[in-house]
Amino acid sequence: MTRRAAWLAPLALWATQIGCPGFGDEYATRPTVPSYAADVKPVLERWCTSCHGEPPTSGAPMSLTSYEAVVEHLERVRVRTLVQQTMPPGGGLSADDRAVLATWIAAGAPPDPESPADAGPPDQGQAPTWADIQPVLMTYGCAFDGCHAGAAPQIGLDLSSYAGFLAGGNNGPVHGDGDPDASRLIDSLYGRNGIARMPLGGAVTPAERALFEAWIQAGYPEE
Ligand code: HEC
């Protein structure tokens, strides 16, 4: 998928779901993809560029001051800030700022459009993929050691990888064969059909739940 198509995917998803019973309200509140200049850059300036500046200081290996530099190191930025949470050193990134990074990276780290006309027509029918789902699991701590990851994941369900998701848990698959109403993963987001609501003590947003449902419905594609 091109970067531009990735950026448009949530819009296209919204466009394909609007008017479907039960989806409209949730999609109306769907958060938009953060902008690099307006949202992501200020987060990096708050937490990162004191060391990852131009030039980098304090032993930091690279600058994170430009869009190109961030995209070049995107996978490591994702791992260190969202998965391991070891950047900034010692952690401490605020939940809001982590959500900005997670949403932007999940959308494919899109560049800011040069002008609305430049964005072109939406890429209709683009379904969400594991790359959209995994950051949400990370943001809510679902796939951390001791929860649904590590040597002994809860109920045998390892959500730290696509293979783990496919394998399911002690009670079998969680994907519902592409039917959100039959998916135990979706049940857990609602806390229905005898399954405790996940994440324990919290809840994903309606828009995130709709994203999971659209993904399951599309046959839970990995890419
Ligand atoms: C206090 C200085 C400092 C701050 C602030 C800081 N870093 Fe770092 N960063 C370092 C140092 C030193 C290293 C090299 C040692 C290491 O990898 O832990 C590094 C390494 C990295 C790496 C490279 C890891 C790799 O494996 O290639 C990434 C990615 C990274 N930082 C991202 C960030 C991000 C994103 C932020 C802000 C959220 C941030 N850092 C904030 C000092 C800092």
Residues whose N, C-alpha, C, O or C-beta is under 5 A from the ligand:
A	BS01	HEC	W47 C48 C51 S58 G59 A60 P61 H73 R76 V77 R80 T81 M87 P88 P89
